[in-house]
Amino acid sequence: MRHLPMRVPRVIGRRALGALTTALLTTGGLAVSAQAAPAAAPDPAPASSGHEQLALTPPMGFNNWNSTHCRDEFDESMVKGIADLFVERGLKDAGYEYVNLDDCWALPERDADGRLVPDPKRFPNGIEAVADYVHSKGLKFGIYTSAGTKTCSSIGFPGALGHEYSDARQFADWGVDYLKYDNCNNQGVDAKQRYTTMRDALAATGRPIVYSICEWGENKPWEWAGDLGQLWRTTGDINDSWGSMSSIMKSNLELAEYARPGGWNDPDMLEVGNGGMTDTEYRTHFSMWSIMAAPLLIGTDLRTAPESAFEILTNDEVIAVDQDPLGKQGEVVSSEGGRWVVSKELADGSRAVALFNEGSRAQRIETTAKAVGLPKSRGYTMRDLWKHSDTNTTGRIAATVPAHGTVLVRVHADRKWAQYPPAVDVHAGGDTVTEAGRTVRITSEATDLGGTAAHSVSVALTGPDGWRVTPRSATSARALKPGATLATDWDVVVPAGTSTGDRILTLTARHRTHSGSWLTSTAPFTVRVGVPLPAGESALSDADPLSATNGWGPVERDQSVGERGAGDGNPITIGGTTFAKGLGVHASSSVEYYLGGACGKVTAQVGVDDESGDKGTVAFEVWADETRAASTGTLTNADPARAVAADVSGADIVRLVVTDAGDGSGYDHADWADLRVTCT
């Protein structure tokens, strides 16, 4: 079951644990106490089960939950269809091998003998027949249950607590190769104890079964689960949104030291292709999961997935980073200003380097071969794993990365580096803020990062339709020596009547390679167009923002964020008080407005929206250009609306930020209620 930021928290879900009851529960004839250990089982298998060679690289495969939940389309036909597509679309050849079922495959009650019963509507031929079909394709088969009395679905399917040995035997008899073992309805029994019992039960079957410990990171499984299973969840559940994915990614990045062959940090399944993020964000998702040596479990119904999803999921060069036999997880080199550099040591001595831009606008990110752990060398070969092209560099690794994007390269010291063309970095200065009808001056730079000259270099700058772009200095050079730069000034005319918002211009540099072909480098550049706000006091929710990013669904005007769709919120309500005006957001969120230096004060009443129920922890910040002008610290659902006032005098832009307060973004619906600005 997925832990989504729903409007109304679930009655029974992954966070609703054993505190629900301390009474004895009868399950399949076994009495399970909230305080007692599970019922007696056969003598446990030794810790060394003979299956230590499982998952020496991160498991790759499919799980239905992210795309189907418990809906009717989850059935035998779907599972067989996925297996077929693994073969037909090259996914099997790319390394994907597990086809896994999630919750809702069983009936709500066990049979008279205490055995699990497959749902005859979903799986009319039983689970063993489906497993046989998957195996017939040369693939492996996985299943799901929970380390509790019930699984995570609110319907309440049987969990394995108290039935570990019989359930494990049943799974083995069916031909199961992979078990995802969840954490719901666990009756307060110690997590390590529950997961150890199932480890021993699986070992007792004698069948090699990959053991996925889905404990959500609540008891730091990275510190103990390596002795039990092959992967362990490090966070709460992912959902198909930028806020969820990026928050989980940052939490998982902190745990690099615990990953190793046969034991992997698991930041949850892939959302690539489900539609809640852009292709740029999905490439970041796939790139960062790969550099983190995370399991790659597709969470998309491949029968209806867009072609772009297949292009991302089958990038063999990115997959090779994930599956590298050295088994290292990438480590953070730097992250200042949302400009992340992550480096992963690979078995051949090279480094995979991710330049990840967390920000909402393009940023230039730079590091060095030394900083990412490479030895000193006269030159290095650098391969872009999305462009599939090679260049040389003397040690600088740099790119202008689009908002929420990632550039992923593989770099190694190479005696033959000079056979490749030099890397040319193209970028412009910081973002330009202006108004419609004005002309702005932009300076671009194309720099040779390599150890050989770049020949026949030319640059171009293109803008949106109707924009006039005129070069005011040289746009070409016969050659650039190593380290040299071609700088070009451009006049950009913003058309009259242009509305508020960020506009993307594209910088392009071309240079000729040794073979006479051409190599092209591009970089986005943002021009921020603002419309002055009215004089006096006004509601900011009546103005158009320069930009808006949100952790779940769109930012909403004069209503709560609600669910994923636009306009599906409720009246803004904090602590029982309802407000007519404001913004509804979900952490992590950032909304920017153009002030043009003409405004003095921003005020609001802020807090967690009442639709989050008894959940939600957030923190609010107001930024005037690059200065934090106000902050609240952590607020919870129990706090009444908090008054915020920020001095924004002289600022061009005000940025309204809501963070998850460091504990994940589930249920973090937040409000900027009665949001007002005073301008001259």
ABEGO torsion letter per residue (X at the ends): XBBBBBABBBABBAABBAAABABBBBBGGBBBBAABBBBBBBBBBBABAGAAABGABBBBEBBAAAAAEABAABBAAAAAAAAAAAAAAGAAAAGBABBBBBBGABBABBBAAGBBBBBAAABAAEAAAAAAAAAAAGBBBBBBBBBBABBABAAGBBBABGAAAAAAAAAAAAGBABBBBBABGAGGBBAAAAAAAAAAAAAAAGBBBBBBBBAGGAAGAAAAAAAABABBBABBBBBBBAAAAAAAAAAAAAAAAABBBGBBBBAEBBABGAGABBAAAAAAAAAAAAAAGBBBBBABBAAABBAAAAAAAABAAAAAAAABAAGBBBBBABABGGBBBBBBBBAAGBBBBBBBBABABBBBBBBBAAAAGBBBBABBBBBBAAAGBBBBBAGBBBBBBBBGBBBBBBBBBBAAAAABBBBBBBBBBBBBBBBBGBBBBBBBBBBBABABBBBGBBBBBBBBBGBBBBBABBABBABBBBGBBBBBBBBBBBBBGBBBEBBBBBBBBBBBBAAGBBBBBBBBBBBBBBBBBBBEBBBAAABBBABBBBABEBBBBGBBAEBABBGABBBBBBGGBBBABEBBBBOBBBBBBBAGGABABBBBBBEBBAAAEABEBBBBBBBBEABBABBAEBBBAABBBBBBBBBABGBABBBBBBBAGGAEABGBBBBBBGBBBBBX
